[in-house]
């Protein structure tokens, strides 16, 4: 890790320790990222030229920390 990331040895050790004790955290971040990118692609297809990346992000931030399925409904206009 030190060679490939330029982390200081102490920082690399802390990262490895963190991931060792909590191995599901990186997977949950990756899953969340994948789901958000899919939601963004779906919205871009649905809205076509009317899609705005800023608008998409503003809506996500305004809605807060919700499951992706809820964001999907809110973006589609359900529950408004």
PDB file as gemmi writes it, atoms N, CA and C in Angstrom:
CRYST1    1.000    1.000    1.000  90.00  90.00  90.00 P 1                      
ATOM      1  N   UNK A   1       0.830  -1.187   0.000  1.00  0.00           N  
ATOM      2  CA  UNK A   1       0.000   0.000   0.000  1.00  0.00           C  
ATOM      3  C   UNK A   1       0.879   1.258   0.000  1.00  0.00           C  
ATOM      4  N   UNK A   2       1.947   1.228   0.738  1.00  0.00           N  
ATOM      5  CA  UNK A   2       2.858   2.375   0.790  1.00  0.00           C  
ATOM      6  C   UNK A   2       3.428   2.657  -0.591  1.00  0.00           C  
ATOM      7  N   UNK A   3       3.814   1.605  -1.307  1.00  0.00           N  
ATOM      8  CA  UNK A   3       4.405   1.772  -2.635  1.00  0.00           C  
ATOM      9  C   UNK A   3       3.411   2.291  -3.663  1.00  0.00           C  
ATOM     10  N   UNK A   4       2.173   1.823  -3.590  1.00  0.00           N  
ATOM     11  CA  UNK A   4       1.193   2.144  -4.630  1.00  0.00           C  
ATOM     12  C   UNK A   4       0.354   3.385  -4.349  1.00  0.00           C  
ATOM     13  N   UNK A   5       0.295   3.831  -3.115  1.00  0.00           N  
ATOM     14  CA  UNK A   5      -0.559   4.979  -2.793  1.00  0.00           C  
ATOM     15  C   UNK A   5       0.209   6.189  -2.285  1.00  0.00           C  
ATOM     16  N   UNK A   6       1.459   6.021  -1.986  1.00  0.00           N  
ATOM     17  CA  UNK A   6       2.288   7.076  -1.389  1.00  0.00           C  
ATOM     18  C   UNK A   6       1.824   7.445   0.013  1.00  0.00           C  
ATOM     19  N   UNK A   7       1.052   6.557   0.644  1.00  0.00           N  
ATOM     20  CA  UNK A   7       0.667   6.766   2.050  1.00  0.00           C  
ATOM     21  C   UNK A   7       1.916   6.631   2.912  1.00  0.00           C  
ATOM     22  N   UNK A   8       1.939   7.335   3.984  1.00  0.00           N  
ATOM     23  CA  UNK A   8       2.957   7.104   4.990  1.00  0.00           C  
ATOM     24  C   UNK A   8       2.679   5.741   5.617  1.00  0.00           C  
ATOM     25  N   UNK A   9       3.727   5.083   6.097  1.00  0.00           N  
ATOM     26  CA  UNK A   9       3.562   3.734   6.655  1.00  0.00           C  
ATOM     27  C   UNK A   9       2.499   3.695   7.756  1.00  0.00           C  
ATOM     28  N   UNK A  10       2.474   4.675   8.642  1.00  0.00           N  
ATOM     29  CA  UNK A  10       1.486   4.686   9.736  1.00  0.00           C  
ATOM     30  C   UNK A  10       0.061   4.807   9.186  1.00  0.00           C  
ATOM     31  N   UNK A  11      -0.119   5.648   8.175  1.00  0.00           N  
ATOM     32  CA  UNK A  11      -1.454   5.796   7.566  1.00  0.00           C  
ATOM     33  C   UNK A  11      -1.879   4.522   6.848  1.00  0.00           C  
ATOM     34  N   UNK A  12      -0.950   3.892   6.142  1.00  0.00           N  
ATOM     35  CA  UNK A  12      -1.261   2.644   5.451  1.00  0.00           C  
ATOM     36  C   UNK A  12      -1.656   1.568   6.462  1.00  0.00           C  
ATOM     37  N   UNK A  13      -0.919   1.503   7.550  1.00  0.00           N  
ATOM     38  CA  UNK A  13      -1.230   0.522   8.591  1.00  0.00           C  
ATOM     39  C   UNK A  13      -2.629   0.774   9.160  1.00  0.00           C  
ATOM     40  N   UNK A  14      -2.966   2.031   9.414  1.00  0.00           N  
ATOM     41  CA  UNK A  14      -4.293   2.370   9.946  1.00  0.00           C  
ATOM     42  C   UNK A  14      -5.391   1.982   8.958  1.00  0.00           C  
ATOM     43  N   UNK A  15      -5.177   2.221   7.674  1.00  0.00           N  
ATOM     44  CA  UNK A  15      -6.171   1.860   6.657  1.00  0.00           C  
ATOM     45  C   UNK A  15      -6.372   0.344   6.603  1.00  0.00           C  
ATOM     46  N   UNK A  16      -5.283  -0.392   6.569  1.00  0.00           N  
ATOM     47  CA  UNK A  16      -5.371  -1.852   6.505  1.00  0.00           C  
ATOM     48  C   UNK A  16      -6.074  -2.388   7.748  1.00  0.00           C  
ATOM     49  N   UNK A  17      -5.740  -1.848   8.889  1.00  0.00           N  
ATOM     50  CA  UNK A  17      -6.383  -2.274  10.133  1.00  0.00           C  
ATOM     51  C   UNK A  17      -7.878  -1.991  10.081  1.00  0.00           C  
ATOM     52  N   UNK A  18      -8.244  -0.796   9.641  1.00  0.00           N  
ATOM     53  CA  UNK A  18      -9.649  -0.403   9.555  1.00  0.00           C  
ATOM     54  C   UNK A  18     -10.417  -1.367   8.650  1.00  0.00           C  
ATOM     55  N   UNK A  19      -9.864  -1.646   7.462  1.00  0.00           N  
ATOM     56  CA  UNK A  19     -10.542  -2.544   6.525  1.00  0.00           C  
ATOM     57  C   UNK A  19     -10.574  -3.977   7.029  1.00  0.00           C  
ATOM     58  N   UNK A  20      -9.582  -4.383   7.802  1.00  0.00           N  
ATOM     59  CA  UNK A  20      -9.556  -5.733   8.354  1.00  0.00           C  
ATOM     60  C   UNK A  20     -10.644  -5.921   9.400  1.00  0.00           C  
ATOM     61  N   UNK A  21     -10.845  -4.920  10.218  1.00  0.00           N  
ATOM     62  CA  UNK A  21     -11.860  -5.019  11.270  1.00  0.00           C  
ATOM     63  C   UNK A  21     -13.274  -4.779  10.755  1.00  0.00           C  
ATOM     64  N   UNK A  22     -13.403  -4.098   9.644  1.00  0.00           N  
ATOM     65  CA  UNK A  22     -14.720  -3.769   9.093  1.00  0.00           C  
ATOM     66  C   UNK A  22     -14.767  -4.105   7.595  1.00  0.00           C  
ATOM     67  N   UNK A  23     -14.655  -5.373   7.234  1.00  0.00           N  
ATOM     68  CA  UNK A  23     -14.539  -5.727   5.817  1.00  0.00           C  
ATOM     69  C   UNK A  23     -15.778  -5.421   4.982  1.00  0.00           C  
ATOM     70  N   UNK A  24     -16.926  -5.232   5.594  1.00  0.00           N  
ATOM     71  CA  UNK A  24     -18.124  -4.948   4.798  1.00  0.00           C  
ATOM     72  C   UNK A  24     -18.257  -3.469   4.433  1.00  0.00           C  
ATOM     73  N   UNK A  25     -17.545  -2.587   5.112  1.00  0.00           N  
ATOM     74  CA  UNK A  25     -17.653  -1.161   4.804  1.00  0.00           C  
ATOM     75  C   UNK A  25     -17.280  -0.842   3.364  1.00  0.00           C  
ATOM     76  N   UNK A  26     -16.120  -1.275   2.886  1.00  0.00           N  
ATOM     77  CA  UNK A  26     -15.787  -0.944   1.494  1.00  0.00           C  
ATOM     78  C   UNK A  26     -16.805  -1.510   0.512  1.00  0.00           C  
ATOM     79  N   UNK A  27     -17.329  -2.698   0.796  1.00  0.00           N  
ATOM     80  CA  UNK A  27     -18.325  -3.283  -0.090  1.00  0.00           C  
ATOM     81  C   UNK A  27     -19.612  -2.474  -0.099  1.00  0.00           C  
ATOM     82  N   UNK A  28     -20.008  -1.967   1.066  1.00  0.00           N  
ATOM     83  CA  UNK A  28     -21.234  -1.176   1.112  1.00  0.00           C  
ATOM     84  C   UNK A  28     -21.043   0.152   0.385  1.00  0.00           C  
ATOM     85  N   UNK A  29     -19.859   0.747   0.472  1.00  0.00           N  
ATOM     86  CA  UNK A  29     -19.587   1.978  -0.277  1.00  0.00           C  
ATOM     87  C   UNK A  29     -19.643   1.707  -1.780  1.00  0.00           C  
ATOM     88  N   UNK A  30     -19.048   0.607  -2.204  1.00  0.00           N  
ATOM     89  CA  UNK A  30     -19.051   0.259  -3.620  1.00  0.00           C  
ATOM     90  C   UNK A  30     -20.469  -0.017  -4.112  1.00  0.00           C  
ATOM     91  N   UNK A  31     -21.256  -0.728  -3.328  1.00  0.00           N  
ATOM     92  CA  UNK A  31     -22.637  -0.998  -3.712  1.00  0.00           C  
ATOM     93  C   UNK A  31     -23.431   0.301  -3.824  1.00  0.00           C  
ATOM     94  N   UNK A  32     -23.278   1.185  -2.854  1.00  0.00           N  
ATOM     95  CA  UNK A  32     -23.964   2.473  -2.902  1.00  0.00           C  
ATOM     96  C   UNK A  32     -23.577   3.280  -4.124  1.00  0.00           C  
ATOM     97  N   UNK A  33     -22.286   3.290  -4.422  1.00  0.00           N  
ATOM     98  CA  UNK A  33     -21.803   4.021  -5.603  1.00  0.00           C  
ATOM     99  C   UNK A  33     -22.413   3.436  -6.874  1.00  0.00           C  
ATOM    100  N   UNK A  34     -22.410   2.113  -6.975  1.00  0.00           N  
ATOM    101  CA  UNK A  34     -22.965   1.446  -8.148  1.00  0.00           C  
ATOM    102  C   UNK A  34     -24.447   1.754  -8.312  1.00  0.00           C  
ATOM    103  N   UNK A  35     -25.192   1.704  -7.219  1.00  0.00           N  
ATOM    104  CA  UNK A  35     -26.627   1.996  -7.281  1.00  0.00           C  
ATOM    105  C   UNK A  35     -26.895   3.450  -7.649  1.00  0.00           C  
ATOM    106  N   UNK A  36     -26.098   4.369  -7.119  1.00  0.00           N  
ATOM    107  CA  UNK A  36     -26.275   5.783  -7.466  1.00  0.00           C  
ATOM    108  C   UNK A  36     -25.941   6.054  -8.926  1.00  0.00           C  
ATOM    109  N   UNK A  37     -24.889   5.435  -9.427  1.00  0.00           N  
ATOM    110  CA  UNK A  37     -24.547   5.618 -10.840  1.00  0.00           C  
ATOM    111  C   UNK A  37     -25.628   5.042 -11.744  1.00  0.00           C  
ATOM    112  N   UNK A  38     -26.220   3.927 -11.351  1.00  0.00           N  
ATOM    113  CA  UNK A  38     -27.313   3.344 -12.129  1.00  0.00           C  
ATOM    114  C   UNK A  38     -28.544   4.247 -12.091  1.00  0.00           C  
ATOM    115  N   UNK A  39     -28.847   4.787 -10.916  1.00  0.00           N  
ATOM    116  CA  UNK A  39     -29.969   5.714 -10.790  1.00  0.00           C  
ATOM    117  C   UNK A  39     -29.753   6.939 -11.674  1.00  0.00           C  
ATOM    118  N   UNK A  40     -28.532   7.456 -11.674  1.00  0.00           N  
ATOM    119  CA  UNK A  40     -28.212   8.622 -12.509  1.00  0.00           C  
ATOM    120  C   UNK A  40     -28.379   8.292 -13.990  1.00  0.00           C  
ATOM    121  N   UNK A  41     -27.902   7.128 -14.408  1.00  0.00           N  
ATOM    122  CA  UNK A  41     -28.048   6.720 -15.810  1.00  0.00           C  
ATOM    123  C   UNK A  41     -29.516   6.549 -16.180  1.00  0.00           C  
ATOM    124  N   UNK A  42     -30.287   5.953 -15.294  1.00  0.00           N  
ATOM    125  CA  UNK A  42     -31.722   5.776 -15.549  1.00  0.00           C  
ATOM    126  C   UNK A  42     -32.428   7.124 -15.674  1.00  0.00           C  
ATOM    127  N   UNK A  43     -32.096   8.045 -14.791  1.00  0.00           N  
ATOM    128  CA  UNK A  43     -32.705   9.378 -14.849  1.00  0.00           C  
ATOM    129  C   UNK A  43     -32.295  10.118 -16.115  1.00  0.00           C  
ATOM    130  N   UNK A  44     -31.052   9.972 -16.503  1.00  0.00           N  
ATOM    131  CA  UNK A  44     -30.578  10.608 -17.730  1.00  0.00           C  
ATOM    132  C   UNK A  44     -31.339  10.071 -18.939  1.00  0.00           C  
ATOM    133  N   UNK A  45     -31.564   8.761 -18.979  1.00  0.00           N  
ATOM    134  CA  UNK A  45     -32.345   8.166 -20.074  1.00  0.00           C  
ATOM    135  C   UNK A  45     -33.796   8.626 -20.021  1.00  0.00           C  
ATOM    136  N   UNK A  46     -34.361   8.658 -18.823  1.00  0.00           N  
ATOM    137  CA  UNK A  46     -35.772   9.020 -18.666  1.00  0.00           C  
ATOM    138  C   UNK A  46     -36.034  10.461 -19.071  1.00  0.00           C  
ATOM    139  N   UNK A  47     -35.128  11.354 -18.687  1.00  0.00           N  
ATOM    140  CA  UNK A  47     -35.347  12.782 -18.936  1.00  0.00           C  
ATOM    141  C   UNK A  47     -34.731  13.285 -20.241  1.00  0.00           C  
ATOM    142  N   UNK A  48     -33.808  12.528 -20.798  1.00  0.00           N  
ATOM    143  CA  UNK A  48     -33.179  12.933 -22.052  1.00  0.00           C  
ATOM    144  C   UNK A  48     -32.456  14.262 -21.910  1.00  0.00           C  
ATOM    145  N   UNK A  49     -32.726  15.173 -22.839  1.00  0.00           N  
ATOM    146  CA  UNK A  49     -32.062  16.482 -22.841  1.00  0.00           C  
ATOM    147  C   UNK A  49     -32.428  17.339 -21.633  1.00  0.00           C  
ATOM    148  N   UNK A  50     -33.508  17.010 -20.957  1.00  0.00           N  
ATOM    149  CA  UNK A  50     -33.928  17.776 -19.778  1.00  0.00           C  
ATOM    150  C   UNK A  50     -33.145  17.387 -18.526  1.00  0.00           C  
ATOM    151  N   UNK A  51     -32.345  16.316 -18.629  1.00  0.00           N  
ATOM    152  CA  UNK A  51     -31.568  15.870 -17.469  1.00  0.00           C  
ATOM    153  C   UNK A  51     -30.487  16.890 -17.134  1.00  0.00           C  
ATOM    154  N   UNK A  52     -30.372  17.169 -15.847  1.00  0.00           N  
ATOM    155  CA  UNK A  52     -29.335  18.070 -15.338  1.00  0.00           C  
ATOM    156  C   UNK A  52     -28.601  17.354 -14.214  1.00  0.00           C  
ATOM    157  N   UNK A  53     -27.297  17.229 -14.361  1.00  0.00           N  
ATOM    158  CA  UNK A  53     -26.513  16.583 -13.307  1.00  0.00           C  
ATOM    159  C   UNK A  53     -26.608  17.384 -12.011  1.00  0.00           C  
ATOM    160  N   UNK A  54     -26.567  18.696 -12.125  1.00  0.00           N  
ATOM    161  CA  UNK A  54     -26.711  19.542 -10.934  1.00  0.00           C  
ATOM    162  C   UNK A  54     -28.081  19.338 -10.304  1.00  0.00           C  
ATOM    163  N   UNK A  55     -29.116  19.303 -11.113  1.00  0.00           N  
ATOM    164  CA  UNK A  55     -30.459  19.074 -10.600  1.00  0.00           C  
ATOM    165  C   UNK A  55     -30.595  17.712  -9.937  1.00  0.00           C  
ATOM    166  N   UNK A  56     -29.974  16.712 -10.542  1.00  0.00           N  
ATOM    167  CA  UNK A  56     -29.988  15.366  -9.972  1.00  0.00           C  
ATOM    168  C   UNK A  56     -29.337  15.373  -8.602  1.00  0.00           C  
ATOM    169  N   UNK A  57     -28.156  15.959  -8.515  1.00  0.00           N  
ATOM    170  CA  UNK A  57     -27.447  16.008  -7.234  1.00  0.00           C  
ATOM    171  C   UNK A  57     -28.188  16.867  -6.212  1.00  0.00           C  
ATOM    172  N   UNK A  58     -28.728  17.983  -6.651  1.00  0.00           N  
ATOM    173  CA  UNK A  58     -29.493  18.841  -5.728  1.00  0.00           C  
ATOM    174  C   UNK A  58     -30.688  18.079  -5.144  1.00  0.00           C  
ATOM    175  N   UNK A  59     -31.367  17.313  -5.987  1.00  0.00           N  
ATOM    176  CA  UNK A  59     -32.518  16.539  -5.514  1.00  0.00           C  
ATOM    177  C   UNK A  59     -32.089  15.486  -4.510  1.00  0.00           C  
ATOM    178  N   UNK A  60     -31.002  14.777  -4.807  1.00  0.00           N  
ATOM    179  CA  UNK A  60     -30.510  13.776  -3.854  1.00  0.00           C  
ATOM    180  C   UNK A  60     -30.166  14.414  -2.519  1.00  0.00           C  
ATOM    181  N   UNK A  61     -29.482  15.532  -2.552  1.00  0.00           N  
ATOM    182  CA  UNK A  61     -29.077  16.193  -1.316  1.00  0.00           C  
ATOM    183  C   UNK A  61     -30.294  16.722  -0.550  1.00  0.00           C  
ATOM    184  N   UNK A  62     -31.249  17.259  -1.277  1.00  0.00           N  
ATOM    185  CA  UNK A  62     -32.456  17.791  -0.643  1.00  0.00           C  
ATOM    186  C   UNK A  62     -33.262  16.674   0.032  1.00  0.00           C  
ATOM    187  N   UNK A  63     -33.298  15.496  -0.591  1.00  0.00           N  
ATOM    188  CA  UNK A  63     -34.064  14.377  -0.046  1.00  0.00           C  
ATOM    189  C   UNK A  63     -33.372  13.718   1.135  1.00  0.00           C  
ATOM    190  N   UNK A  64     -32.088  13.904   1.265  1.00  0.00           N  
ATOM    191  CA  UNK A  64     -31.361  13.358   2.404  1.00  0.00           C  
ATOM    192  C   UNK A  64     -30.955  11.907   2.217  1.00  0.00           C  
ATOM    193  N   UNK A  65     -30.565  11.304   3.304  1.00  0.00           N  
ATOM    194  CA  UNK A  65     -30.044   9.939   3.301  1.00  0.00           C  
ATOM    195  C   UNK A  65     -31.200   8.942   3.299  1.00  0.00           C  
ATOM    196  N   UNK A  66     -31.568   8.521   2.113  1.00  0.00           N  
ATOM    197  CA  UNK A  66     -32.676   7.577   1.928  1.00  0.00           C  
ATOM    198  C   UNK A  66     -32.195   6.377   1.139  1.00  0.00           C  
ATOM    199  N   UNK A  67     -32.888   5.264   1.235  1.00  0.00           N  
ATOM    200  CA  UNK A  67     -32.575   4.131   0.361  1.00  0.00           C  
ATOM    201  C   UNK A  67     -32.748   4.536  -1.106  1.00  0.00           C  
ATOM    202  N   UNK A  68     -31.975   3.933  -1.974  1.00  0.00           N  
ATOM    203  CA  UNK A  68     -32.027   4.265  -3.398  1.00  0.00           C  
ATOM    204  C   UNK A  68     -33.433   4.100  -3.960  1.00  0.00           C  
ATOM    205  N   UNK A  69     -34.163   3.098  -3.512  1.00  0.00           N  
ATOM    206  CA  UNK A  69     -35.521   2.886  -4.029  1.00  0.00           C  
ATOM    207  C   UNK A  69     -36.416   4.090  -3.731  1.00  0.00           C  
ATOM    208  N   UNK A  70     -36.224   4.750  -2.598  1.00  0.00           N  
ATOM    209  CA  UNK A  70     -37.000   5.944  -2.262  1.00  0.00           C  
ATOM    210  C   UNK A  70     -36.590   7.102  -3.163  1.00  0.00           C  
ATOM    211  N   UNK A  71     -35.290   7.272  -3.359  1.00  0.00           N  
ATOM    212  CA  UNK A  71     -34.820   8.331  -4.268  1.00  0.00           C  
ATOM    213  C   UNK A  71     -35.396   8.112  -5.658  1.00  0.00           C  
ATOM    214  N   UNK A  72     -35.411   6.871  -6.118  1.00  0.00           N  
ATOM    215  CA  UNK A  72     -35.947   6.558  -7.433  1.00  0.00           C  
ATOM    216  C   UNK A  72     -37.406   7.004  -7.543  1.00  0.00           C  
ATOM    217  N   UNK A  73     -38.213   6.707  -6.513  1.00  0.00           N  
ATOM    218  CA  UNK A  73     -39.623   7.122  -6.516  1.00  0.00           C  
ATOM    219  C   UNK A  73     -39.762   8.633  -6.501  1.00  0.00           C  
ATOM    220  N   UNK A  74     -38.958   9.291  -5.673  1.00  0.00           N  
ATOM    221  CA  UNK A  74     -39.039  10.750  -5.584  1.00  0.00           C  
ATOM    222  C   UNK A  74     -38.640  11.404  -6.905  1.00  0.00           C  
ATOM    223  N   UNK A  75     -37.616  10.901  -7.532  1.00  0.00           N  
ATOM    224  CA  UNK A  75     -37.173  11.458  -8.812  1.00  0.00           C  
ATOM    225  C   UNK A  75     -38.213  11.241  -9.896  1.00  0.00           C  
ATOM    226  N   UNK A  76     -38.936  10.132  -9.809  1.00  0.00           N  
ATOM    227  CA  UNK A  76     -39.967   9.827 -10.823  1.00  0.00           C  
ATOM    228  C   UNK A  76     -41.258  10.596 -10.553  1.00  0.00           C  
ATOM    229  N   UNK A  77     -41.323  11.311  -9.424  1.00  0.00           N  
ATOM    230  CA  UNK A  77     -42.496  12.109  -9.130  1.00  0.00           C  
ATOM    231  C   UNK A  77     -43.492  11.430  -8.236  1.00  0.00           C  
ATOM    232  N   UNK A  78     -43.201  10.217  -7.795  1.00  0.00           N  
ATOM    233  CA  UNK A  78     -44.104   9.541  -6.874  1.00  0.00           C  
ATOM    234  C   UNK A  78     -43.915  10.119  -5.479  1.00  0.00           C  
ATOM    235  N   UNK A  79     -44.956  10.204  -4.728  1.00  0.00           N  
ATOM    236  CA  UNK A  79     -44.859  10.668  -3.357  1.00  0.00           C  
ATOM    237  C   UNK A  79     -44.717  12.171  -3.203  1.00  0.00           C  
ATOM    238  N   UNK A  80     -44.933  12.916  -4.304  1.00  0.00           N  
ATOM    239  CA  UNK A  80     -44.843  14.381  -4.215  1.00  0.00           C  
ATOM    240  C   UNK A  80     -46.163  14.954  -3.812  1.00  0.00           C  
TER     241      UNK A  80                                                      
END                                                                             
